[in-house]
């Protein structure tokens, strides 16, 4: 099978049901290219037919790639594209979430947008799904949640959570060294809370880390304890300083993908970290011994260099949570997409390389088509895999070189 050399390919990898005891056999996948675009993506049932669709968003000239901006959704099963609205006047969307922000029963789309460099309009916006009053194929109205002060940098990470327990979804956005939390008063009215002076640089997810019933915010190696009220202090607590204390003199230090999931089946949310811009770091999850006293037990899952995708789900349908990781394809090949199958309480992992040549920039996991198993949806990267970005070469891995990419037979049925 010949593939386009464009690094902007959006790919979908559809899982075939593997049964209840999948560790002896690999999970089987199909591979399909949906569109030649550079865009962030989400999986949600946009049109209410019970089947997951794919939603895409990017600003114009996305990330300097030369590709035009897109804002649309692709309907399952024909993947016909429908516009959501005009693409934002922005070159940078770093994260994207689909969630029912207005509580009317259908998924909306939320993103922090900015243009680099020098944009004075760093905003957090959401597009309202026109359902249930009108079909999802109509134009989705745009709403603003809030603005980010320029001094705090662009919005790097996004989480949707009910931070104050009032039944309405709130929005958290991480900048380089701050977190903005917008509490929802109404879908068109928000109260901002700022948590600043945080360790640099990126990575965020949300989950109930201390088991007290409210969602906390996890960043690169530390977490912010939810006070449970809008006016309480979000206390910063350390998980592992290796994720925020790197000091090699490059902007790539302390760049993480962060995941919160219950990996050992004890009902508590476990933080998971991978280094997204450097080689030589494993993916690691942490079991809380005493999270309020910074006492954690580290467990290594496996090795992924430049881990720019980190997701979780029961991929093999055996009842526990597996981990998906992928390298961003800007460096020297190979560019793996890997499933780490959980073989019991997060202590043993079976590594399956789904692909060795595609990689992915912020891959997501979701049930495309609504058939009961989880699929992988991702894209390549913003720029060609020349080994250079922002004018400087990326560090190379020992014994590797830039060259032809291997075509993996795993992606064939």
C-alpha positions as CSV (number, residue, x, y, z in Angstrom):
1,X,0.0,0.0,0.0
2,X,1.5,3.4,-1.0
3,X,1.0,6.2,1.4
4,X,1.2,10.0,0.8
5,X,4.5,11.5,2.0
6,X,2.5,14.4,3.5
7,X,3.1,14.5,7.3
8,X,-0.4,15.9,7.7
9,X,-2.3,12.8,7.1
10,X,-5.2,12.1,9.5
11,X,-5.3,8.4,10.2
12,X,-7.9,6.2,11.8
13,X,-7.0,2.8,13.1
14,X,-10.1,0.8,13.8
15,X,-9.9,-2.0,16.4
16,X,-11.4,-5.4,15.7
17,X,-12.8,-7.1,18.7
18,X,-10.1,-9.3,20.2
19,X,-12.1,-11.2,22.8
20,X,-11.7,-11.3,26.6
21,X,-8.2,-12.9,26.8
22,X,-6.2,-11.0,24.2
23,X,-2.7,-11.1,25.7
24,X,-1.6,-14.2,23.7
25,X,-2.7,-12.6,20.5
26,X,-2.2,-9.0,19.1
27,X,-5.1,-6.7,18.8
28,X,-6.0,-6.5,15.1
29,X,-6.5,-3.2,13.3
30,X,-7.5,-1.6,10.0
31,X,-5.9,1.5,8.7
32,X,-7.7,4.3,6.8
33,X,-6.8,7.8,5.8
34,X,-9.6,10.2,6.3
35,X,-8.2,13.6,5.2
36,X,-4.9,15.4,4.3
37,X,-5.0,18.1,6.9
38,X,-3.1,19.3,9.9
39,X,-5.6,19.4,12.8
40,X,-6.4,18.4,16.3
41,X,-9.2,15.8,16.6
42,X,-11.8,14.4,18.9
43,X,-14.2,11.5,18.7
44,X,-17.9,12.1,19.6
45,X,-21.4,11.3,18.3
46,X,-22.0,14.7,16.6
47,X,-25.3,13.8,14.9
48,X,-27.0,11.7,17.6
49,X,-27.2,8.5,15.6
50,X,-25.4,6.5,18.3
51,X,-22.1,6.2,16.3
52,X,-18.9,8.1,17.0
53,X,-17.8,10.7,14.5
54,X,-14.5,12.5,14.0
55,X,-14.3,16.3,14.8
56,X,-11.3,18.4,13.5
57,X,-10.0,21.9,14.2
58,X,-7.0,23.9,13.3
59,X,-6.3,27.6,12.6
60,X,-5.2,29.0,9.2
61,X,-1.7,28.0,8.1
62,X,-1.7,25.6,11.0
63,X,1.6,25.6,12.9
64,X,3.4,27.1,9.9
65,X,2.7,24.0,7.9
66,X,1.2,25.8,4.9
67,X,-2.1,23.8,5.2
68,X,-5.3,25.9,5.5
69,X,-7.3,25.9,8.7
70,X,-10.1,23.4,9.1
71,X,-13.1,23.2,11.4
72,X,-15.4,20.4,10.5
73,X,-16.7,17.0,11.5
74,X,-16.6,13.7,9.5
75,X,-19.8,11.6,9.7
76,X,-19.5,7.9,10.3
77,X,-19.6,5.6,8.2
78,X,-18.9,7.4,5.0
79,X,-16.7,10.1,6.7
80,X,-18.4,12.8,4.7
81,X,-17.1,16.2,5.9
82,X,-19.5,18.9,7.3
83,X,-18.3,22.4,8.2
84,X,-18.7,23.3,11.9
85,X,-18.0,27.0,11.4
86,X,-15.3,29.2,9.8
87,X,-11.8,28.1,10.9
88,X,-10.5,30.4,13.7
89,X,-8.2,33.2,12.7
90,X,-5.4,31.5,14.4
91,X,-2.3,29.5,13.5
92,X,-2.2,27.5,16.7
93,X,-4.6,25.2,18.5
94,X,-2.8,23.0,21.0
95,X,-5.7,21.0,22.4
96,X,-9.3,20.1,21.6
97,X,-12.1,18.5,23.6
98,X,-15.6,17.4,22.8
99,X,-18.1,17.6,25.7
100,X,-21.7,18.6,26.4
101,X,-20.8,22.0,27.7
102,X,-24.4,23.4,27.6
103,X,-26.1,20.3,29.0
104,X,-28.5,19.8,26.1
105,X,-27.5,16.2,25.4
106,X,-25.1,16.6,22.5
107,X,-21.3,17.1,22.3
108,X,-19.9,20.6,21.7
109,X,-16.3,21.4,20.8
110,X,-13.9,23.4,23.0
111,X,-10.4,24.7,22.2
112,X,-7.8,27.3,23.3
113,X,-6.7,29.3,20.3
114,X,-3.8,31.6,19.7
115,X,-1.6,32.9,17.0
116,X,2.2,32.8,17.4
117,X,4.0,35.0,17.9
118,X,2.5,38.1,19.4
119,X,-1.3,37.4,19.2
120,X,-3.2,39.6,21.6
121,X,-6.3,37.4,21.3
122,X,-5.4,34.2,23.2
123,X,-8.9,33.0,23.8
124,X,-10.8,29.9,24.9
125,X,-13.8,29.3,22.8
126,X,-16.5,26.7,22.2
127,X,-18.7,25.8,19.3
128,X,-22.3,24.9,20.1
129,X,-23.7,21.8,18.5
130,X,-27.0,23.0,16.9
131,X,-28.8,19.8,18.1
132,X,-31.3,19.0,19.4
133,X,-33.2,21.9,17.7
134,X,-31.4,21.7,14.4
135,X,-29.3,19.0,12.7
136,X,-25.5,18.8,13.4
137,X,-25.0,19.6,9.7
138,X,-26.0,23.2,10.3
139,X,-23.5,25.9,11.4
140,X,-22.3,25.6,15.0
141,X,-22.4,29.0,16.8
142,X,-19.2,30.2,18.4
143,X,-19.0,31.4,22.0
144,X,-16.1,32.7,24.1
145,X,-15.3,31.3,27.5
146,X,-12.4,33.6,28.4
147,X,-9.1,35.2,27.4
148,X,-5.6,34.4,28.4
149,X,-3.1,37.1,29.4
150,X,-0.2,37.3,27.0
151,X,2.4,37.1,29.7
152,X,1.3,33.6,30.5
153,X,1.9,32.2,27.0
154,X,-0.6,30.3,24.8
155,X,-3.1,27.8,26.0
156,X,-1.2,24.5,25.8
157,X,-3.5,22.0,27.4
158,X,-7.3,21.8,28.0
159,X,-9.4,19.8,30.4
160,X,-13.2,19.8,30.9
161,X,-14.4,19.0,34.4
162,X,-17.0,19.8,37.0
163,X,-14.6,21.5,39.3
164,X,-17.2,22.9,41.8
165,X,-19.7,20.0,41.8
166,X,-22.6,22.0,40.6
167,X,-23.5,19.8,37.7
168,X,-22.2,22.2,35.1
169,X,-19.0,21.5,33.2
170,X,-16.1,23.9,33.8
171,X,-13.0,24.4,31.7
172,X,-9.3,24.4,32.7
173,X,-6.5,25.6,30.4
174,X,-2.8,25.3,31.2
175,X,-0.2,27.9,29.9
176,X,3.5,27.5,30.4
177,X,3.4,28.3,34.1
178,X,-0.2,28.9,35.1
179,X,-3.6,27.3,35.0
180,X,-6.8,29.2,34.2
181,X,-10.0,27.7,35.5
182,X,-13.3,29.0,34.2
183,X,-16.3,28.0,36.3
184,X,-19.5,27.9,34.4
185,X,-22.3,30.1,35.6
186,X,-24.2,29.6,32.4
187,X,-23.0,28.6,28.9
188,X,-22.5,32.2,28.0
189,X,-21.2,33.4,31.4
190,X,-18.0,32.2,33.2
191,X,-16.1,33.1,36.3
192,X,-12.3,33.0,36.0
193,X,-9.9,31.6,38.6
194,X,-6.1,32.0,38.1
195,X,-3.5,29.7,39.6
196,X,0.0,31.0,38.8
197,X,3.7,30.6,39.6
198,X,3.7,26.9,38.5
199,X,6.7,24.8,37.3
200,X,7.3,25.2,33.6
201,X,6.2,23.9,30.8
202,X,3.4,21.7,29.5
203,X,1.1,18.7,30.1
204,X,-2.2,18.5,31.9
205,X,-5.2,16.2,32.6
206,X,-7.9,16.0,35.3
207,X,-9.1,13.4,37.7
208,X,-9.9,12.6,41.4
209,X,-6.3,12.0,42.6
210,X,-7.1,11.9,46.3
211,X,-10.4,10.1,46.2
212,X,-12.4,12.9,47.9
213,X,-15.0,13.1,45.1
214,X,-13.9,16.1,43.1
215,X,-11.6,16.3,40.1
216,X,-8.1,17.6,40.7
217,X,-5.7,18.9,38.0
218,X,-2.5,17.0,37.2
219,X,0.4,18.7,35.4
220,X,3.9,17.6,34.5
221,X,5.0,15.8,37.7
222,X,2.7,17.6,40.2
223,X,-1.0,18.1,40.9
224,X,-3.3,20.9,42.1
225,X,-5.6,19.7,44.8
226,X,-9.2,20.9,44.2
227,X,-10.4,22.9,47.2
228,X,-14.0,21.9,46.5
229,X,-15.1,25.5,46.5
230,X,-14.7,28.3,43.9
231,X,-12.8,30.6,46.3
232,X,-10.5,28.0,48.0
233,X,-6.8,27.7,47.3
234,X,-5.6,25.1,44.8
235,X,-2.7,23.5,46.7
236,X,0.3,22.4,44.6
237,X,1.7,18.9,45.6
238,X,4.5,17.0,44.0
239,X,4.3,13.5,42.4
240,X,7.8,13.2,40.9
241,X,10.1,16.2,40.3
242,X,11.9,14.5,37.4
243,X,9.1,15.7,35.1
244,X,9.4,19.4,36.0
245,X,13.1,19.7,37.2
246,X,14.8,19.0,33.9
247,X,17.5,21.6,33.1
248,X,19.4,20.9,29.9
249,X,19.0,24.4,28.7
250,X,16.4,23.7,26.0
251,X,12.8,24.6,25.7
252,X,12.1,20.9,25.3
253,X,12.7,20.4,29.1
254,X,9.7,19.5,31.2
255,X,7.4,18.9,28.2
256,X,5.0,16.1,29.0
257,X,2.0,14.3,27.9
258,X,-0.1,13.7,31.0
259,X,-2.8,11.1,31.5
260,X,-5.1,10.3,34.4
261,X,-6.6,6.8,34.5
262,X,-7.2,4.0,37.0
263,X,-4.6,1.5,35.9
264,X,-4.6,-0.9,38.9
265,X,-8.3,-1.2,39.3
266,X,-8.5,0.2,42.8
267,X,-11.0,2.9,41.9
268,X,-8.5,5.7,42.3
269,X,-7.2,7.9,39.5
270,X,-3.5,7.3,38.7
271,X,-1.3,9.9,37.1
272,X,0.7,8.8,34.0
273,X,3.6,10.8,32.4
274,X,5.7,10.7,29.2
275,X,8.3,13.2,27.9
276,X,6.9,14.6,24.7
277,X,9.9,16.5,23.3
278,X,13.0,14.4,24.4
279,X,14.3,10.9,23.9
280,X,15.3,8.5,26.7
281,X,12.2,8.8,29.0
282,X,9.9,5.9,29.8
283,X,6.1,6.1,30.3
284,X,5.5,5.9,34.0
285,X,2.4,5.7,36.2
286,X,2.2,6.4,39.9
287,X,0.2,4.7,42.7
288,X,-0.7,7.0,45.6
289,X,0.7,6.0,48.9
290,X,-0.2,9.3,50.6
291,X,-0.8,12.0,47.9
292,X,-1.1,14.8,50.4
293,X,2.3,14.0,51.8
294,X,3.9,13.6,48.3
295,X,4.3,9.9,48.7
296,X,4.0,7.9,45.5
297,X,5.1,4.6,44.1
298,X,6.4,4.7,40.5
299,X,5.8,1.9,37.9
300,X,7.4,2.0,34.5
301,X,5.1,1.0,31.6
302,X,7.5,1.0,28.7
303,X,9.8,3.2,26.6
304,X,8.6,5.7,24.0
305,X,10.8,8.5,22.8
306,X,9.2,11.9,22.1
307,X,5.9,10.6,23.6
308,X,3.5,13.1,22.1
309,X,0.4,10.9,22.4
310,X,-0.7,9.3,25.7
311,X,-4.2,7.8,26.0
312,X,-6.0,5.0,27.9
313,X,-8.9,2.6,27.4
314,X,-9.8,-1.0,27.5
315,X,-8.4,-1.8,24.0
316,X,-8.4,-5.6,24.4
317,X,-11.8,-5.8,26.1
318,X,-10.6,-7.7,29.1
319,X,-12.0,-5.3,31.7
320,X,-8.9,-3.4,32.7
321,X,-7.3,-0.2,31.4
322,X,-4.6,-0.3,28.7
323,X,-2.3,2.6,27.6
324,X,-1.7,3.9,24.1
325,X,1.5,5.9,23.4
326,X,2.9,7.3,20.1
327,X,6.0,9.2,19.0
328,X,5.6,12.5,17.1
329,X,7.1,12.0,13.7
330,X,9.6,14.9,13.4
331,X,12.7,13.0,14.3
332,X,14.6,10.0,13.1
333,X,12.6,6.9,12.3
334,X,10.9,4.7,13.4
335,X,7.8,6.5,14.7
336,X,5.9,3.9,16.7
337,X,2.3,3.8,17.8
338,X,2.2,1.4,20.7
339,X,-0.5,-0.3,22.8
340,X,0.7,-1.4,26.3
341,X,-1.7,-4.1,27.3
342,X,-2.4,-4.2,31.0
343,X,-1.7,-7.7,32.2
344,X,-2.8,-7.2,35.8
345,X,-3.1,-4.2,38.2
346,X,-0.7,-2.1,36.1
347,X,2.3,-4.2,37.1
348,X,2.9,-6.2,33.9
349,X,2.5,-4.8,30.4
350,X,2.5,-6.4,27.0
351,X,3.8,-4.1,24.3
352,X,2.2,-4.2,20.8
353,X,3.5,-2.0,18.0
354,X,0.4,-1.0,16.0
355,X,2.6,1.0,13.6
356,X,6.3,1.7,13.2
357,X,6.1,4.4,10.5
358,X,3.1,6.7,11.2
359,X,3.6,8.0,14.7
360,X,1.0,10.6,15.8
361,X,0.7,14.1,17.1
362,X,-1.8,13.9,20.0
363,X,-3.7,10.7,19.0
364,X,-7.0,10.1,20.6
365,X,-8.9,7.0,21.6
366,X,-12.7,6.7,21.0
367,X,-15.4,4.4,19.7
368,X,-15.7,5.4,16.0
369,X,-18.9,3.9,14.7
370,X,-20.3,2.9,18.1
371,X,-19.5,-0.8,17.7
372,X,-18.4,-1.3,21.3
373,X,-14.6,-1.4,20.8
374,X,-12.1,1.5,20.9
375,X,-10.3,2.9,17.9
376,X,-7.3,5.1,17.5
377,X,-7.6,8.4,15.6
378,X,-4.5,10.6,15.0
379,X,-2.5,12.7,12.7
380,X,1.1,12.9,11.7
381,X,2.7,16.2,12.7
382,X,2.8,19.9,11.9
383,X,6.0,19.8,9.9
384,X,7.9,17.3,7.7
385,X,10.1,14.8,9.6
386,X,13.3,16.5,8.6
387,X,14.7,16.3,12.1
388,X,14.5,20.1,12.4
389,X,12.0,22.3,14.0
390,X,12.0,26.0,15.1
391,X,15.4,26.4,13.3
392,X,17.3,23.9,15.5
393,X,17.9,20.2,15.0
394,X,16.3,17.7,17.4
395,X,18.6,15.4,19.3
396,X,19.0,12.1,17.4
397,X,18.9,8.7,18.9
398,X,22.0,6.6,18.9
399,X,22.3,4.2,16.0
400,X,19.4,5.7,14.0
401,X,19.1,7.9,11.0
402,X,16.5,9.7,8.9
403,X,15.6,7.5,6.0
404,X,12.7,5.6,4.3
405,X,9.9,4.7,6.6
406,X,9.0,1.1,7.2
407,X,5.5,0.1,6.1
408,X,4.0,-2.0,8.9
409,X,1.9,-5.0,8.0
410,X,0.1,-4.7,11.3
411,X,-2.0,-2.0,9.8
412,X,-3.6,-4.4,7.3
413,X,-6.5,-6.6,8.1
